[in-house]
Amino acid sequence: MENNPTEVKKVPTLEDVPKHGDLIYDVGLHKGEDTDFYLRKGFRVIAFEADPDLAQLCRERFKNFVDSGRLIIVEGAIFDQGSLGRKKTIKFFRNKKNSVLGTICVEVAGRNAGLGGEFEAIEVEIIDFVAALRKYGIPHYLKIDIEGADIACIDALKQFRERPDFLSMESSFCDFSVVQYEITKLRELGYDSFQAIDQSAIPRQIAPKPPCEGQYVAQQFKEGCAGLFGLELGAEWQTEQAIIHRYRRICLAIQAMGKTKKWKFRGSNRLRNVTAKFLTLLTNSNPRGWYDTHARYRGAISGP
């Protein structure tokens, strides 16, 4: 039988799952630094954590919120389950010294080994993030920080008609093509406005009063927090083209100062400091820092 040249390709049917304006997903709970902020602002939180010790710590820390149903902690590692077949568990590399560096990615664990601390591999349950979205609904804001597996959460959103109004993810500074790929994925999902937030500047963020998201909280963010989100981000939102141009400058600056390939020669630390100051002035970016990409869905509105 001959193929029909006019045959139309079937478009996958998107699932209709409700979006909740009072709901935030904290993917990468860690010790609950961000979840604490979201709860105090009046949001409900679904939090995901692969390290069983950290999950238990947060169950105890937020016991009242867990008991009341305001917080649900889902223990396990998010990964593209389709690529693992019927496998139910995966190795999670836990850093004994710096728990924030835990990851399921062998390559990321190898890269982070240079930052200090010994890694140990433990078996953890795999979380089907698509199933979680079906069960709990689409959040107003999706925060993702799971060391190398962030894109699995982005891919899961493709199955649903509704999308989070806002999301953030930690972006790689080592390879510009990876950042560009992430931005393209977000644009294909319908995100049309972006910000690149330097993580080192988050402790200096000041929450607006009156609040633009939830209740006002006079929060002093610690290092490692995701910080403000959504309509409370003070900087100007940028187009896809503008944010890609900004990330190109950031990645070039970081590579130029030798952060991705360590300088190891006499006087390298002093030269790195001088180079960093020069590149900061030249690119208006911090070549020492990690960056979070924040994205806003077209027509996004605020939460409760």
BELZIUR-V335367 format. One record per residue. N is the residue number from 1. PSI is psi as a letter, one per 20 degrees, with the letter a starting at -180 (NA if undefined). OMEGA is omega as a letter, one per 40 degrees, with the letter a starting at -180 (NA if undefined). Layout:
BEGIN
n=N psi=PSI omega=OMEGA
n=N psi=PSI omega=OMEGA
END
This chain:
BEGIN
n=1 psi=p omega=a
n=2 psi=q omega=i
n=3 psi=q omega=i
n=4 psi=o omega=a
n=5 psi=i omega=a
n=6 psi=j omega=a
n=7 psi=p omega=a
n=8 psi=p omega=i
n=9 psi=p omega=a
n=10 psi=p omega=i
n=11 psi=p omega=a
n=12 psi=p omega=i
n=13 psi=p omega=i
n=14 psi=q omega=a
n=15 psi=p omega=i
n=16 psi=o omega=i
n=17 psi=p omega=a
n=18 psi=q omega=i
n=19 psi=p omega=a
n=20 psi=o omega=a
n=21 psi=i omega=a
n=22 psi=j omega=a
n=23 psi=p omega=i
n=24 psi=p omega=i
n=25 psi=p omega=i
n=26 psi=n omega=a
n=27 psi=o omega=a
n=28 psi=m omega=a
n=29 psi=g omega=a
n=30 psi=c omega=a
n=31 psi=j omega=i
n=32 psi=j omega=a
n=33 psi=g omega=a
n=34 psi=g omega=i
n=35 psi=h omega=i
n=36 psi=g omega=i
n=37 psi=g omega=a
n=38 psi=g omega=i
n=39 psi=g omega=a
n=40 psi=h omega=i
n=41 psi=i omega=i
n=42 psi=j omega=i
n=43 psi=q omega=i
n=44 psi=q omega=a
n=45 psi=p omega=i
n=46 psi=o omega=a
n=47 psi=p omega=a
n=48 psi=p omega=a
n=49 psi=p omega=a
n=50 psi=h omega=a
n=51 psi=o omega=a
n=52 psi=h omega=i
n=53 psi=g omega=i
n=54 psi=h omega=i
n=55 psi=g omega=i
n=56 psi=g omega=i
n=57 psi=g omega=a
n=58 psi=h omega=i
n=59 psi=h omega=i
n=60 psi=g omega=a
n=61 psi=g omega=a
n=62 psi=k omega=a
n=63 psi=g omega=a
n=64 psi=g omega=i
n=65 psi=h omega=i
n=66 psi=g omega=a
n=67 psi=h omega=a
n=68 psi=i omega=a
n=69 psi=i omega=i
n=70 psi=h omega=a
n=71 psi=p omega=i
n=72 psi=p omega=i
n=73 psi=p omega=i
n=74 psi=o omega=a
n=75 psi=p omega=i
n=76 psi=r omega=a
n=77 psi=p omega=i
n=78 psi=p omega=i
n=79 psi=r omega=i
n=80 psi=n omega=a
n=81 psi=h omega=a
n=82 psi=h omega=a
n=83 psi=i omega=a
n=84 psi=j omega=i
n=85 psi=c omega=a
n=86 psi=j omega=a
n=87 psi=p omega=a
n=88 psi=i omega=a
n=89 psi=r omega=i
n=90 psi=q omega=i
n=91 psi=p omega=i
n=92 psi=p omega=a
n=93 psi=o omega=a
n=94 psi=p omega=i
n=95 psi=p omega=a
n=96 psi=h omega=a
n=97 psi=g omega=a
n=98 psi=n omega=a
n=99 psi=h omega=a
n=100 psi=i omega=a
n=101 psi=j omega=a
n=102 psi=q omega=a
n=103 psi=q omega=i
n=104 psi=i omega=a
n=105 psi=p omega=a
n=106 psi=g omega=a
n=107 psi=g omega=a
n=108 psi=g omega=i
n=109 psi=g omega=i
n=110 psi=g omega=i
n=111 psi=g omega=a
n=112 psi=i omega=i
n=113 psi=h omega=i
n=114 psi=i omega=a
n=115 psi=i omega=i
n=116 psi=q omega=i
n=117 psi=q omega=a
n=118 psi=p omega=i
n=119 psi=q omega=i
n=120 psi=q omega=a
n=121 psi=p omega=i
n=122 psi=q omega=i
n=123 psi=p omega=i
n=124 psi=q omega=a
n=125 psi=q omega=i
n=126 psi=p omega=i
n=127 psi=p omega=i
n=128 psi=o omega=a
n=129 psi=h omega=i
n=130 psi=g omega=i
n=131 psi=h omega=i
n=132 psi=g omega=i
n=133 psi=h omega=i
n=134 psi=g omega=a
n=135 psi=g omega=a
n=136 psi=i omega=a
n=137 psi=r omega=a
n=138 psi=p omega=a
n=139 psi=r omega=i
n=140 psi=g omega=a
n=141 psi=p omega=i
n=142 psi=o omega=i
n=143 psi=p omega=a
n=144 psi=p omega=i
n=145 psi=n omega=a
n=146 psi=k omega=i
n=147 psi=m omega=i
n=148 psi=i omega=a
n=149 psi=j omega=a
n=150 psi=h omega=a
n=151 psi=h omega=i
n=152 psi=h omega=i
n=153 psi=h omega=i
n=154 psi=g omega=a
n=155 psi=h omega=a
n=156 psi=h omega=a
n=157 psi=h omega=a
n=158 psi=h omega=a
n=159 psi=i omega=a
n=160 psi=q omega=i
n=161 psi=g omega=i
n=162 psi=q omega=i
n=163 psi=q omega=i
n=164 psi=q omega=i
n=165 psi=h omega=a
n=166 psi=q omega=i
n=167 psi=r omega=i
n=168 psi=q omega=i
n=169 psi=q omega=i
n=170 psi=p omega=a
n=171 psi=q omega=a
n=172 psi=p omega=i
n=173 psi=i omega=a
n=174 psi=h omega=a
n=175 psi=o omega=a
n=176 psi=h omega=a
n=177 psi=h omega=i
n=178 psi=g omega=i
n=179 psi=g omega=i
n=180 psi=h omega=i
n=181 psi=g omega=i
n=182 psi=g omega=a
n=183 psi=g omega=i
n=184 psi=g omega=i
n=185 psi=g omega=a
n=186 psi=g omega=i
n=187 psi=h omega=i
n=188 psi=h omega=i
n=189 psi=i omega=i
n=190 psi=j omega=i
n=191 psi=p omega=a
n=192 psi=j omega=i
n=193 psi=q omega=a
n=194 psi=q omega=i
n=195 psi=q omega=i
n=196 psi=o omega=a
n=197 psi=o omega=i
n=198 psi=o omega=a
n=199 psi=h omega=a
n=200 psi=i omega=a
n=201 psi=i omega=a
n=202 psi=g omega=i
n=203 psi=i omega=i
n=204 psi=j omega=i
n=205 psi=q omega=i
n=206 psi=p omega=a
n=207 psi=p omega=i
n=208 psi=q omega=i
n=209 psi=o omega=e
n=210 psi=q omega=a
n=211 psi=q omega=i
n=212 psi=i omega=i
n=213 psi=o omega=i
n=214 psi=b omega=a
n=215 psi=q omega=i
n=216 psi=p omega=i
n=217 psi=p omega=i
n=218 psi=n omega=a
n=219 psi=p omega=i
n=220 psi=o omega=a
n=221 psi=p omega=i
n=222 psi=r omega=i
n=223 psi=p omega=a
n=224 psi=i omega=i
n=225 psi=q omega=i
n=226 psi=h omega=i
n=227 psi=b omega=a
n=228 psi=q omega=a
n=229 psi=r omega=i
n=230 psi=c omega=a
n=231 psi=i omega=a
n=232 psi=i omega=i
n=233 psi=p omega=a
n=234 psi=h omega=a
n=235 psi=r omega=a
n=236 psi=p omega=i
n=237 psi=q omega=a
n=238 psi=q omega=i
n=239 psi=r omega=i
n=240 psi=g omega=a
n=241 psi=g omega=a
n=242 psi=g omega=a
n=243 psi=h omega=i
n=244 psi=g omega=i
n=245 psi=g omega=i
n=246 psi=g omega=i
n=247 psi=h omega=i
n=248 psi=g omega=i
n=249 psi=g omega=a
n=250 psi=g omega=a
n=251 psi=h omega=i
n=252 psi=g omega=i
n=253 psi=g omega=a
n=254 psi=g omega=i
n=255 psi=h omega=a
n=256 psi=h omega=a
n=257 psi=j omega=i
n=258 psi=k omega=a
n=259 psi=h omega=a
n=260 psi=h omega=i
n=261 psi=o omega=a
n=262 psi=p omega=i
n=263 psi=p omega=a
n=264 psi=m omega=i
n=265 psi=r omega=a
n=266 psi=p omega=a
n=267 psi=j omega=a
n=268 psi=h omega=a
n=269 psi=g omega=i
n=270 psi=g omega=i
n=271 psi=h omega=i
n=272 psi=g omega=i
n=273 psi=g omega=i
n=274 psi=g omega=i
n=275 psi=g omega=a
n=276 psi=g omega=a
n=277 psi=g omega=i
n=278 psi=g omega=a
n=279 psi=h omega=i
n=280 psi=g omega=i
n=281 psi=h omega=a
n=282 psi=g omega=a
n=283 psi=i omega=a
n=284 psi=k omega=i
n=285 psi=q omega=i
n=286 psi=o omega=a
n=287 psi=j omega=i
n=288 psi=i omega=a
n=289 psi=r omega=i
n=290 psi=q omega=a
n=291 psi=q omega=i
n=292 psi=p omega=i
n=293 psi=p omega=i
n=294 psi=p omega=a
n=295 psi=q omega=i
n=296 psi=p omega=i
n=297 psi=q omega=a
n=298 psi=p omega=i
n=299 psi=k omega=a
n=300 psi=q omega=i
n=301 psi=r omega=a
n=302 psi=r omega=i
n=303 psi=b omega=a
n=304 psi=NA omega=NA
END
